[in-house]
Amino acid sequence: MTENVVPLFKNPTTSTDEPPAEAAAPVAVLSVVDEPPVVRPVPLWVRTGRTARTIATHPRTRTAAGVVVRHGSYVLGGTRVVAKRAWDGRTAARYERMIRAAEAAGNYEAAADWEQRGAAFRAARHKRRMDLITSPERLAKNAAYGTGGTIGGLLVIGIALAIATKEPSDVVTPLMALVDLIHFMVTFVTVMWGPLVAVGPWVALAGVWTVGRHRQAAPNWALPATARSTDGEPITPSIVVKALRDLGIGPLRNAIKEMGDAGASMLGPITIAGCGIEVDVTLPSGVSTNEVQGKRRKLAENLSRHEHEVFITIPVAARTVRLWVADSGALDEPIGPSPLVTDDTMTADYTKGKAPWGQDLRGDAAALSLYQRHLLITGLSNQGKTVALRSLALWLALDKSVQFLLGDLKGVGDWKMFDGLAQVLIQGPTDEHVVQVVEMVEGAVDEMNRRIQAPPGTTFPPLIVLVDEAQVAFMCPAKDEEKRPYGGAKANSRYFMAVRKIHNQGRAVNVLMWQGTQDPTNENLPKLVREGAHTRASLALGTESQARMALGDKAVDGGAAPNLLRPGLDQGTLVLASSGITIPAGQSSITVRTHYINDDAAEVITDRAKALRDGITTLTVIEHGEERDALADIATVLGDTPRVLTADVLKRLSALSEDAYGSWTPGDLKRVLEDAGAEPYKSDGRMVVGRDRVQRALTNRTEDGSASVEG
Ligand SMILES: Nc1ncnc2c1ncn2[C@@H]1O[C@H](COP(=O)(O)OP(=O)(O)OP(=O)(O)O)[C@@H](O)[C@H]1O
């Protein structure tokens, strides 16, 4: 086997099988042993220091120190509190403090009131003191009368007893019983005095310790971990005052210091509001409401809450901010299902009803009126915009008079349940889809114009023109044959102009524009379009400038902050500025946590909505070349003018409907007029169309509509 082994080393000197020959022979090995290193002794003071540090930093030492400091502080703090209470009870200190607090808060009326109470207290105290001067004499007299009376009374009882028992010695029996009682009490006190003196101070100590413990009167580090953790702590007036004091607003801090313990006088009552509390704070003069609003995060942290759990709004009262503070973590709990899902008998009323959308932060139902209001919902991607917009449409669909034209420029099926319910449903993200959606919106503009021209008093069914992911339309680069862009925000941009027209004039004739858009910028959501919406809602957004785009400056200046919602965590929570919802007085917006209606539930609701209507065939593409009555259109463009040049008629026709007449030649016009018996004729050497001829032809023409044309 050994011949098969290939050595891996040049001259292997050892083999695993045979030990080397020299290893067998004993060899005397001399080796140099290094001197052991000289270990210098550590000086005593260093060792002592180290030991002291080890002992001082040992967890047990720290725990022991914490216990000692904690309980010592409880006693000291409790003594301070008890002494202060006693001092407050006997002096006018409380009144002085309240006067200072009221003055610091700028509330001079309250200051005067406290001053009056203080004066009354002093007068009463003075009277008591004056009474004391004459009291020893009265006390002595009273004692003499009392003793005499008692002895007299006991003697009378003794005489009655002696007569009854016929035993003269019984006269003093009651008196002797009193003497015995006094003797017993003296003996009792003598016996108990020692233990009382020994125990008394300890009882007093325990009393002040309990007061101090109750007030947590110890440094934070010395408190037990459970008391130290302020997470989820209920909000009390002193916590709010402390949080405000530590906001870093100089005048506020000074005013609160000045007020001392009376700082809570700045606060209104703390009331339970939904899953949190609400309190109004009247700020001292010199502190503005928006200074406090600007410190939301710090205030939240001072209250041991996350930023999104604290809302600061400005109510009607002057110099007042309203704080809403959520119970810790309460906003992360889901809200219940929508009544649209739970109540399958629910119907809607476009004019008078309100869509059940969710809950406000107070936990009250948040319902939105959609009557004659254009709508805009924005938010970052995947925050619940489509679901929120769809919830409104689902409710409104339960009013059978409502019609929908629907463009979903994402096209992944979020709106597919509206097939068979909406008049038009375009779904898809491409430029072709945008073209279709633009034509759909332009169709709504035509409908709006027809409605506007209808006789006064005509009522119109609500027509909701809904475009989800509208930013795709604004950003679309496609142009039509005349080089007019479908997207963009120029004067000739087709989507932009159509939306603008509906915004300007649609409301009164119930043609309403609803748009959902993502991550707004000036490019994908032009200013005029943002501001044309009456109801503006925003889910979580990236920045304050986006919040301003979404909701407008007024709402953001009033405290609306969708940019502070947490993307991902606050899905479905939106900030809303609208006259269609009840917003607490003085606030400019309201935060709504919307119900989540998933696709399946949405389908159930649309099935109900479809059952309310006669079958609707939904168009999924816009048909070009609508049927038009050419002769009637010619009469329309002639108006009141007796004769109009054929060239001008052509121009006016193509302005009326580009699709139908844009490609017409003079020959086309001539043919239609000749067919109707109203052929053009020459006037002053130029071809004209005569109004009377057209009118006569319209009157005479047969019912089969021979003048209709397809463009
Ligand atoms: N009210 C709600 N409550 C809780 N979660 C919700 C709510 N609404 C939506 N969500 C969650 O958010 C997800 C995204 O919702 P949705 O599709 O409406 O977002 P989006 O903002 O329209 O997104 P994109 O802009 O990307 O289309 C849903 O799948 C759901 O998980």
The ligand as an SDF file (V2000), in Angstrom:
LIG
                    3D

 31 33  0  0  0  0  0  0  0  0999 V2000
  -60.3700   51.6190    5.3850 N   0  0  0  0  0  0  0  0  0  0  0  0
  -59.3470   50.7770    5.4320 C   0  0  0  0  0  0  0  0  0  0  0  0
  -58.9890   50.2160    6.5900 N   0  0  0  0  0  0  0  0  0  0  0  0
  -57.9500   49.3770    6.6440 C   0  0  0  0  0  0  0  0  0  0  0  0
  -57.1870   49.0340    5.5820 N   0  0  0  0  0  0  0  0  0  0  0  0
  -57.4860   49.5620    4.4230 C   0  0  0  0  0  0  0  0  0  0  0  0
  -58.5810   50.4620    4.2690 C   0  0  0  0  0  0  0  0  0  0  0  0
  -58.6450   50.8430    2.9860 N   0  0  0  0  0  0  0  0  0  0  0  0
  -57.6420   50.2140    2.3560 C   0  0  0  0  0  0  0  0  0  0  0  0
  -56.9530   49.4400    3.2050 N   0  0  0  0  0  0  0  0  0  0  0  0
  -55.8040   48.5980    2.8610 C   0  0  0  0  0  0  0  0  0  0  0  0
  -55.0100   49.3130    1.9330 O   0  0  0  0  0  0  0  0  0  0  0  0
  -54.8160   48.5500    0.7500 C   0  0  0  0  0  0  0  0  0  0  0  0
  -54.7510   49.4540   -0.4420 C   0  0  0  0  0  0  0  0  0  0  0  0
  -55.9970   50.0530   -0.6660 O   0  0  0  0  0  0  0  0  0  0  0  0
  -56.2950   50.8060   -2.0360 P   0  0  0  0  0  0  0  0  0  0  0  0
  -56.1570   49.8770   -3.1820 O   0  0  0  0  0  0  0  0  0  0  0  0
  -57.5620   51.5200   -1.8830 O   0  0  0  0  0  0  0  0  0  0  0  0
  -55.0880   51.8110   -2.0450 O   0  0  0  0  0  0  0  0  0  0  0  0
  -54.8020   52.9980   -3.0540 P   0  0  0  0  0  0  0  0  0  0  0  0
  -54.4050   54.1530   -2.2100 O   0  0  0  0  0  0  0  0  0  0  0  0
  -55.9230   53.1880   -3.9890 O   0  0  0  0  0  0  0  0  0  0  0  0
  -53.5530   52.4490   -3.7730 O   0  0  0  0  0  0  0  0  0  0  0  0
  -53.0110   52.8330   -5.2370 P   0  0  0  0  0  0  0  0  0  0  0  0
  -52.9420   54.3120   -5.2870 O   0  0  0  0  0  0  0  0  0  0  0  0
  -51.7130   52.1690   -5.2930 O   0  0  0  0  0  0  0  0  0  0  0  0
  -54.0320   52.2880   -6.1580 O   0  0  0  0  0  0  0  0  0  0  0  0
  -55.9900   47.5980    0.7440 C   0  0  0  0  0  0  0  0  0  0  0  0
  -55.6710   46.4300    0.0790 O   0  0  0  0  0  0  0  0  0  0  0  0
  -56.2340   47.3220    2.1920 C   0  0  0  0  0  0  0  0  0  0  0  0
  -55.4030   46.3020    2.6620 O   0  0  0  0  0  0  0  0  0  0  0  0
  1  2  1  0
  2  3  1  0
  2  7  2  0
  3  4  2  0
  4  5  1  0
  5  6  2  0
  6  7  1  0
  6 10  1  0
  7  8  1  0
  8  9  2  0
  9 10  1  0
 10 11  1  0
 11 12  1  0
 11 30  1  0
 12 13  1  0
 13 14  1  0
 13 28  1  0
 14 15  1  0
 15 16  1  0
 16 17  2  0
 16 18  1  0
 16 19  1  0
 19 20  1  0
 20 21  2  0
 20 22  1  0
 20 23  1  0
 23 24  1  0
 24 25  2  0
 24 26  1  0
 24 27  1  0
 28 29  1  0
 28 30  1  0
 30 31  1  0
M  END
$$$$
